[in-house]
Amino acid sequence: MGLLAGLTTTRAIRRYRDEPVPAEALRAILFAATRAPSGSNRQPFRFVVLADGPNADAAKRLVGDAARRIWQTKQHTDGYDRADAEPASPRARLARTMRHYVDTFEQVPVLILPCLVRYREPTLMEGASVYPACQNLLLAARALGYGGALTGFGLAVDAELRALLDVPEGTVIAGAITLGRPAGQHGPVRRRPLAELVYGETWGEAPAWAIDPPGTTFTAAGPPNATETRSVPGPDAGAGTAG
């Protein structure tokens, strides 16, 4: 698989087959993750990889409980539980996927906690020294036939995870990544049209070249009120499809 193909077809995978991720695959995935850039090449990222064992089981239970609480609130506040949603709509499909994801969280094959060892006071840019490594991880998983999703569910049980795993002071648990063999499949991701996201000389004005490839399909970003799905048949569908 080429790099560009991987970048544009790596979906958030939340349904997994009931099979372990072998050690050789984890080694390759985490090797790629640790090749990521970081500020001054300090490499302050660390990964706690939890597959099986008592700590893995306990961590999955902690994050799973938090995930169910968070989704219970989010599905209501963001309108995912609206009775008038079309069953085949992206909103309804995501709601079903998320419900399955949080209800079966304890069964995910691998839970990975990306961490940042702080070496200065918190800054806006410090995420640049951990989240590129997370994306490397997900892309490497895609290349090897696996998939994952980066979530913030662990933030709700940060103190409990730190105590369980002996995470030292000064180290931030930056997320929670689930990983496994997809029960479904990867495929082209849908985002907003390029012309809505890329500007030229002035904020809000797309450059002439900001045209999506033929056949690109779109989805609006997030809940709750945007148009859900659009598509363009050819190269003329650029800025004119925005909105």
C-alpha positions as CSV (number, residue, x, y, z in Angstrom):
1,M,0.0,0.0,0.0
2,G,1.3,3.4,-0.9
3,L,1.6,6.2,1.7
4,L,-1.1,8.4,0.2
5,A,-3.5,5.5,0.0
6,G,-2.9,4.7,3.7
7,L,-3.4,8.3,4.7
8,T,-6.7,8.5,3.0
9,T,-8.2,5.1,3.9
10,T,-7.3,4.8,7.6
11,R,-10.6,4.9,9.4
12,A,-11.3,4.9,13.1
13,I,-11.9,1.2,13.7
14,R,-14.1,0.4,16.7
15,R,-15.2,-3.2,16.0
16,Y,-12.7,-6.0,16.3
17,R,-12.5,-9.7,15.7
18,D,-12.0,-11.9,18.7
19,E,-8.3,-12.6,18.1
20,P,-5.2,-11.4,19.7
21,V,-2.6,-9.1,18.1
22,P,0.6,-11.1,17.9
23,A,3.8,-9.8,19.5
24,E,5.5,-9.4,16.1
25,A,2.7,-7.2,14.9
26,L,2.8,-5.1,18.1
27,R,6.6,-4.8,17.7
28,A,6.3,-3.5,14.1
29,I,3.4,-1.1,15.0
30,L,5.2,0.4,18.0
31,F,8.5,0.6,16.1
32,A,6.7,2.8,13.5
33,A,5.0,4.8,16.3
34,T,8.4,5.6,17.9
35,R,9.8,6.9,14.6
36,A,7.6,9.9,14.9
37,P,8.9,13.5,15.1
38,S,9.0,15.4,18.4
39,G,10.2,18.8,19.6
40,S,14.0,18.9,19.5
41,N,13.9,15.2,19.0
42,R,13.5,14.7,22.7
43,Q,11.2,11.7,22.1
44,P,9.1,12.3,25.2
45,F,6.4,9.9,24.1
46,R,5.9,6.6,25.9
47,F,3.4,3.8,25.2
48,V,1.8,1.5,27.8
49,V,0.6,-1.6,25.8
50,L,-2.1,-3.6,27.6
51,A,-3.1,-6.8,25.9
52,D,-3.7,-9.4,28.6
53,G,-2.8,-9.9,32.2
54,P,-4.4,-8.5,35.4
55,N,-3.4,-4.9,34.8
56,A,-4.7,-5.0,31.2
57,D,-8.0,-6.4,32.4
58,A,-8.3,-3.8,35.1
59,A,-7.4,-0.9,32.8
60,K,-9.9,-2.0,30.2
61,R,-12.6,-2.2,32.9
62,L,-11.8,1.3,34.1
63,V,-11.8,2.9,30.6
64,G,-14.8,0.8,29.6
65,D,-16.9,2.1,32.5
66,A,-15.8,5.7,31.7
67,A,-16.6,5.2,28.0
68,R,-20.2,4.1,28.8
69,R,-20.8,7.0,31.1
70,I,-19.4,9.5,28.6
71,W,-21.3,8.1,25.6
72,Q,-24.5,8.0,27.6
73,T,-24.3,11.7,28.0
74,K,-22.8,12.5,24.6
75,Q,-25.5,10.6,22.6
76,H,-28.1,12.8,24.2
77,T,-26.4,16.2,24.2
78,D,-25.2,15.7,20.6
79,G,-28.4,14.4,19.3
80,Y,-27.3,10.8,18.4
81,D,-30.3,9.3,20.1
82,R,-32.9,11.4,18.1
83,A,-35.9,9.2,17.2
84,D,-36.2,10.8,13.8
85,A,-32.7,9.8,12.6
86,E,-32.8,7.7,9.4
87,P,-31.4,4.2,10.3
88,A,-29.0,4.3,7.3
89,S,-27.7,7.8,8.0
90,P,-24.1,8.4,9.1
91,R,-25.4,9.7,12.4
92,A,-27.4,6.5,13.1
93,R,-24.6,4.2,11.9
94,L,-22.1,6.0,14.2
95,A,-24.5,5.8,17.1
96,R,-24.8,2.0,16.6
97,T,-21.0,1.6,16.3
98,M,-20.3,3.7,19.4
99,R,-22.9,1.8,21.4
100,H,-21.2,-1.5,20.5
101,Y,-17.8,0.0,21.1
102,V,-18.4,1.1,24.6
103,D,-20.5,-1.9,25.6
104,T,-17.8,-4.3,24.5
105,F,-14.8,-2.2,25.5
106,E,-13.4,-4.8,27.9
107,Q,-13.1,-7.2,25.0
108,V,-10.8,-5.0,22.8
109,P,-7.7,-7.0,22.0
110,V,-5.2,-4.3,22.9
111,L,-5.5,-1.0,24.9
112,I,-2.6,1.4,24.4
113,L,-2.0,4.4,26.6
114,P,0.1,7.0,24.8
115,C,2.0,9.2,27.4
116,L,4.0,12.4,27.3
117,V,6.9,12.8,29.7
118,R,6.8,16.6,30.4
119,Y,10.1,18.4,30.5
120,R,8.7,21.9,30.9
121,E,5.5,23.7,31.8
122,P,2.4,22.7,29.7
123,T,2.2,24.5,26.4
124,L,-0.1,24.4,23.4
125,M,2.5,22.7,21.3
126,E,3.3,19.8,23.6
127,G,0.8,17.6,21.8
128,A,3.1,17.8,18.8
129,S,5.5,15.6,20.7
130,V,3.0,12.7,21.3
131,Y,0.1,12.8,18.8
132,P,2.2,12.3,15.6
133,A,3.4,9.1,17.2
134,C,-0.2,8.1,17.8
135,Q,-1.0,8.7,14.1
136,N,2.1,6.7,13.1
137,L,0.8,3.9,15.2
138,L,-2.6,3.9,13.6
139,L,-1.1,4.1,10.1
140,A,1.2,1.2,10.8
141,A,-1.7,-0.8,12.1
142,R,-3.5,-0.1,8.9
143,A,-0.6,-1.3,6.8
144,L,-0.5,-4.6,8.7
145,G,-4.2,-5.3,8.4
146,Y,-5.2,-4.0,11.9
147,G,-7.0,-0.9,13.0
148,G,-7.6,1.3,16.0
149,A,-9.2,4.4,17.4
150,L,-7.7,7.2,19.6
151,T,-10.1,8.2,22.3
152,G,-10.2,10.5,25.4
153,F,-12.2,8.1,27.5
154,G,-9.2,7.5,29.8
155,L,-9.1,11.1,31.0
156,A,-12.2,10.4,33.1
157,V,-10.3,7.8,35.1
158,D,-6.8,9.3,34.9
159,A,-6.1,9.0,38.6
160,E,-7.1,5.4,38.7
161,L,-5.0,4.5,35.7
162,R,-2.0,6.2,37.1
163,A,-2.3,4.4,40.4
164,L,-2.8,1.0,38.6
165,L,0.1,1.3,36.2
166,D,2.5,3.3,38.4
167,V,2.6,6.2,35.9
168,P,5.0,8.8,37.4
169,E,4.3,12.4,38.3
170,G,5.1,14.7,35.4
171,T,3.9,12.2,32.8
172,V,0.6,12.8,31.1
173,I,-1.6,10.0,29.8
174,A,-2.5,11.6,26.5
175,G,-5.3,9.3,25.3
176,A,-6.4,5.7,25.0
177,I,-6.0,3.8,21.8
178,T,-7.8,0.5,21.1
179,L,-6.3,-1.8,18.6
180,G,-7.2,-5.1,16.9
181,R,-8.1,-6.9,13.7
182,P,-11.1,-5.0,12.1
183,A,-14.4,-6.8,12.1
184,G,-15.3,-4.6,9.1
185,Q,-12.8,-2.9,6.9
186,H,-10.9,0.2,6.2
187,G,-11.8,2.4,3.2
188,P,-11.9,5.9,1.9
189,V,-12.6,8.3,4.7
190,R,-15.2,11.1,4.3
191,R,-14.5,14.6,5.3
192,R,-15.6,18.1,4.4
193,P,-14.8,19.3,0.9
194,L,-11.2,20.6,0.6
195,A,-12.4,24.1,-0.2
196,E,-14.1,24.4,3.2
197,L,-10.9,23.5,5.0
198,V,-8.1,25.1,3.1
199,Y,-7.7,28.8,2.6
200,G,-5.5,30.9,0.4
201,E,-4.7,34.6,0.8
202,T,-7.6,35.3,3.1
203,W,-9.4,33.4,5.8
204,G,-12.5,31.6,4.4
205,E,-11.5,32.0,0.7
206,A,-10.3,28.7,-0.9
207,P,-7.5,28.8,-3.5
208,A,-8.5,27.8,-7.0
209,W,-6.6,24.5,-6.7
210,A,-8.6,23.3,-3.7
211,I,-10.6,20.8,-5.7
212,D,-11.3,17.3,-4.4
213,P,-10.4,14.3,-6.6
214,P,-13.2,12.8,-8.8
215,G,-15.5,10.5,-6.9
216,T,-14.7,12.0,-3.5
217,T,-17.6,11.6,-1.0
218,F,-18.1,14.0,1.9
219,T,-19.6,14.1,5.3
220,A,-20.1,17.1,7.6
221,A,-18.0,17.4,10.7
222,G,-19.5,16.2,13.9
223,P,-22.9,16.7,15.5
224,P,-25.5,17.9,15.4
225,N,-26.9,20.0,12.5
226,A,-24.8,19.8,9.4
227,T,-25.6,18.1,6.1
228,E,-24.5,14.5,6.5
229,T,-23.3,13.2,3.1
230,R,-22.5,14.6,-0.3
231,S,-20.5,13.4,-3.3
232,V,-19.0,14.8,-6.4
233,P,-18.7,13.0,-9.7
234,G,-15.8,14.9,-11.2
235,P,-13.2,17.6,-10.9
236,D,-15.6,20.5,-11.4
237,A,-17.1,19.8,-8.0
238,G,-14.8,21.9,-5.8
239,A,-15.7,25.1,-4.0
240,G,-19.2,24.9,-5.5
241,T,-20.1,21.9,-3.4
242,A,-19.2,23.6,-0.1
243,G,-22.0,24.4,2.3
